[in-house]
Amino acid sequence: MTHAVVKVELEAPGAERESRSAPFSSRLLVPLLGGIFAVLVIAGLRFARSLLVPIAVALLLTLLLGPLVRGMRKYRVLEPVGAALIVFGTMIVLGIVTAVLADPAAQWLRRAPETMRQVEWKLRNLEPVTAIQATATTLGQATSASSGDSTTQRVQLVTPSPLHQLGWTTANVVTGILTIVFLTYFLLASGTMFRRKIAHLFPSGAHRTRIKRALYEIEDQMSRYLLINTLISLGVGIATWGLLAAIGMPNPVLWGAVAGVLSYIPYLGALVTVVLIGIVALASFDGNQHVLLACGGFLVIDLLKGYFLTPLILGRGMPLNTVAILVSLLFWGWVWGIAGVIMAVPLTVMLQVIASNSERFRAVGILLGNWGAHRIS
């Protein structure tokens, strides 16, 4: 009897070590599977971007135009009718704006080589640029002299014809626009159907009520964010138009529209707009005063927008921290290109709002948001 007891005592430590090693391996398995799943999701986003980009644009437009459809519902306008009026009315307005801007945009594209030659000639006449160019020429001559005679092999790549590329690009653009228009219409016409369907996936009534409330809050916050940012971008475009018209810049409506669209992109949009305005002003005027007025005036408009108007209107309801904004621009630009850069901040705000309304992913909302853990109850 005593030997049996001793045997049990000797086997106990080994069993305890096995029980401790099993949870450790399971704890490693969960992050590993999560990392594999994240890599697969990112690869899927890149591979299927021609399909996912129109869907994402339609979803953002639905959140933007949804309050207008619900407002028309209060006046007994059925949701399919209200969605048709708003979607196709918006398309008509955008078509008119495109028709107005198409001719000056085509003129600038035709004159782009000549404009760049004028800008290059004016930049070469600046004294600092002349000194830098002379230094670069000297270094180039020294390098070529030291290298001696060398034979170079030319490689010519066979590319598709421009007509073939133009036809393929046009077909993709037309298909994407039609997908966005009709998908936006059907999403708006369906009203709250998808929200009710998502809530009914949960069995109990308490869970359904909580999910419905969270989905309504997410939709309301996103609609408010997109609407306010659209109005702010419209204001930036109008202010830029007025500034360039007062200076005497050619086609101020075109560059005001460009500034309004690029205003959706934080930091990078303002930088690109300043460069474009500087190039156009340098090619259009002889003196440097107009260039300084145009670029400096736009920078003042952007500073007022970023540090006064946006915080005043949006407040601290749905901010993103600066690191999250920059990382989102890099990530969505790498995944979806130019369309991803334009939609980077709205998509990241959507993820932040969804995570903040979820108990499981609330830590993600804290990381993306512009507040600390003390703001989260």
N, C-alpha and C positions, 0 to 999 in steps of 0.2 A: 504493500500500500504506500509505503514511504517512497519507493523507487518511482512509482507512477506520478507522484506529486512532483518529484524532482525533474522528471522528463517534461512535464508541462511547463515548469518554470524555465527550463532551458530553451524550449521552442518559442516561448512568448516574444523575446526580443526580435527574432527574425521575422515573425509575422507582423510585428509593429513596423519594422522597416519597410516591408512590402506595402503596407497600408499607407505609409507616408509617401512612397514614391509614386503610387498610382494617382493621387490628386495632383501632384506636381506635373506629371506628364499630361494630364487632362487640361491643366491650366495653360500649358504651352500649346496644346492643340487648338484651343479656341482662337488666340491671336493669329496663329498660322493660317487657319481656315479663313479668318476675316481678311488677312492680307491677300490671300489668293482670290477671294471674292472681289476685293477692291480692284485688283489688277484686271480681272475679267470684265468688270463694269467699265473701267476706263478704256480698255481695248474695244469693248462694244460701242462706247460713245464715239470713238474715233472711226470705227469701221462703218457705223450706220449713221454718220452725220448728215448725209443727204436725205435721210428719212426723218431723223430726230430734230433737225433744225427747223423745218416748217412746223412740226408739232409744238416745239417750244415757243416759237413766235406766235402761233395761234393761241396757246395757253396764256401767254402774257397779254395778248390783245383781248382775250376773254375777260381776264381780271381787270383790264383797263376800262373796257366798255361795259362791263357787267352792271355797274351802278346806273348807267344811263338806261339800260333795258329795264331794270327794276323800278327806276323812276317813272318810266312810261307805263309800267304795269299799274301804278297808282291811279292813272287816268284811264283805266280799263282798256288799255291797248294790249292785246295778246302778245305773249313773249315771242312767238315766231314772226309776227308782224313787226314788232319793235326791233327785233334782231335784224330783220331784212332792211328796215329803214336805216338803222345805224350803220350796219356793215357796208351796204351798197352805197349809202350816202357818203360814208368815209372814203370809199373807193373813188367816187366821183370827184370829191374834193382833192384827193391825192392825185388823181388823173389830171385835173386842171392845173394844180401846182407843178406837176411834172412837165406838162405841155408848156407852161410859162418859162420854166427853167431849162428846158431841153435845148433851145436855140443858143442862149449864151454859154451853156456848158459845152455844146458842140463847137462853138467858136473858140473857146479857150483850149479845148483839146486839139483843134487844128493848129492853133498858134503856139502850142506848148513848146515845140523845138525852138522856134524863134524867140519865145519869151525866156527860155533857159539860156540861150546864147546872149541875150541882152543882160540878164542877171549876172552871168559869168563875166562878161566884159566889164560891167560896173564894179564887180567885186575885185577884179584884177587891178583896177585903177586905184583901189584903196592902198595906202602906204604899208600897213602891216601885212596885208595879203601879198603885196609885191615882194617884200623882204622874205616871207616864208617861201614863196614860189621860187625866188632866186636860190635860196638854200637848197630846196628840193632838187632843182635843176643841177646844181653843182654835185650833190650827192649821187644823182643818177648818172652823170657823166663819169664820175670816179668809179662807180660800180661797173659800168659798161666797159671802161678801159681795163679794169682788172680782170674781168671775165674772159676777155679775148674773143677769138672767133669760136663760135659754137653753132652747131647745127641743131635746128629745132624741127620737130615733127608736128605737122598740123593735122588735127583730127576734126573732121566735119561730121556733125550729127545730123541724122535724117529726122526731121520733125514733120508732123502733119501740116497740111496746108492751112493758111489763115482762114480760108472759107470754111473748111471742115471744123476748125476750132470754134469759129463764130457760130455756126449752126448748132453745134453741140451745146455751147454755153447758153444760147438763146432758148433752146428746148428745155434745159435744166431750170433756167430762170422762170419761164412761163409755167412749167409744171409746179415749181415751188410756190409761185404766187397764187395759182388756182387752188393748191392744197391749203394754203393759209386762209384764203378767203372763205372757202366752203366749210373748212373745219371750224373756223371762228364762228361762222353763222350757226352751224349745228350745235356747237357748245353753248352759245348764247340762247338759242331757241329752246334747248332742253331745260333751261332754268336750273332748279335745284335737284334735278333728277339724280345726277351722279353723286351729289352730296348725300341724298337719302339712301342711295344704293350702298355707298361706303359705310354709312351708319348701320344699315341692316346686316352687314357682315358680322356684327358683334351680337351675341345671343341675348344678353340681358338688357332690360329697359334702361337701367342706370347707365350702363356703358354706352348705349345708343345716344342717350341724351347728352352725355359728356362729349362724345365724338362729334355730334351735330354742333354743339356749342364751339368746340375747338375748330372745326372746319369753317364755321361761319366767321370766327375771329380771324383765322388765317386769310380767308378771302377778303374780309373787310380791310385788314391791315395792308395786304398786298395791293388792293385796288386803290387805297388812299395813297400809298407810296408811289405807284406808277402814275396816277393822275397828277399828283403834285410835281413829280419830276418832269412829266411831260409839259406841264404849264411853265415850269421854271426854264426848261430848254427852249420853249417857244418864246419866253421873255428874253432869253439870251440872244436868240436869233433876231428878234425885232430890234433889240438894242444895238447889236452889231450892224444890222442893216442901216439904222439911223446914223451910227457913227461913221461908217464908210461913205454913206451918201453925203454927209456934211463935209467930209474931207475931199470928196470928188473922185472917189475910187470908181472905176468902171464896173458895171454889173454888181451893185451892192446887194441886190436881192439874192443873187446866187451865193455870194459868200456869207450872207446872213443865214441862208438855209443850211449851208455847210456847217457853220458854227453851231446852229441849233441842233443838228443831228449829232455832231461830235461832242456836244455838251453832255450826252448820255454817258460818255466814257470819262471817268475821273482821271485827272492828271494827264494822261496820254492824249485825250481829246483836245484839251487846251493847248498842249505843246504842238500838236499837228496843226491846229487852227492858226496859231501865231506864225508858224513857219510858212503856211500857205499865204496868209495875209501879207507877211513880209516879202515874199517872192513877188506877189502881184503888185504890191506898192512899189517895190524896187524897179519892176519892169515898166510901171505906168508913169512914174514921176521922175524928174531929173534930180531934184534935191533929196537930201536925207530927212528933211523935216517931216514930210508926209509919211515916210516909213516909220519914224519914231512915233508920230501921232497915231497911226493905225495900230501898230503893235502895242504901244503903251496904253491906248484907249481900250483895246480888247482885254489886256491884262487887268485893267481896273474893273471892267465888267465881270471878268471871271473871279476876281478876288471878292467883289461884292456878292456874287452868287455863292461862292464857297464858304465865306466866313460870316456873312450877314443874312442873306435871303434864305438859303437852305436851312440853317439852324433855326431861324426865326419861324419858318412855316412848319418844317417837319418836327422841330423840337428834338427830344431824345426818345421818340417812340420806337423807331426801328433803325438805329444806326449800326454801321459796321465799322470796326476799327481799321486803321490804315493798313496794317499788315494783311488783314483779310481781304481788303480791296485789291491790293497789289498782287497777292497770290491768286485771287480769283481772275484777275486780268490775264496773268500768265497762264493759268491752267486752262480756262475756257478758250483763250486765244490759241493755245497749242492744240486743243481738242477740236475746235470748230472754226478756227481761222478768224476772219474779220467779223463774221456774224457772232462768233463766241465772244469777241472783245466787246461788241456793242451790248450783248445780253448778259455780260458777266456779272455786273452788279445786281440787276433784277433777279437773276437766277440764284445768286448767293444770298440775297435778302430773303428769297422764298425758302431756301434751305434753313436759314437762321430762324425764321418765324415758325416753320414746322418743327424744328428741333426744340425751340423754346416752349412749344405747347405739348411736348412729349416728355413724359417722366423718364423714359429710358435714354433719350438722346439730348437731355437738357444740357449736359456738359458741352456738347457741340455748339449749342446756342450761346453758351457763355464764352467759348473760344472765339466765335465769329463776332459776337456783339461788342459794343463799346462800353461795357460796364463790367464790374467785378462780381464775384460770387455773392456779395452781400445784397445785390439787387434781386437775386433769385431766391424765392421763398422755398 
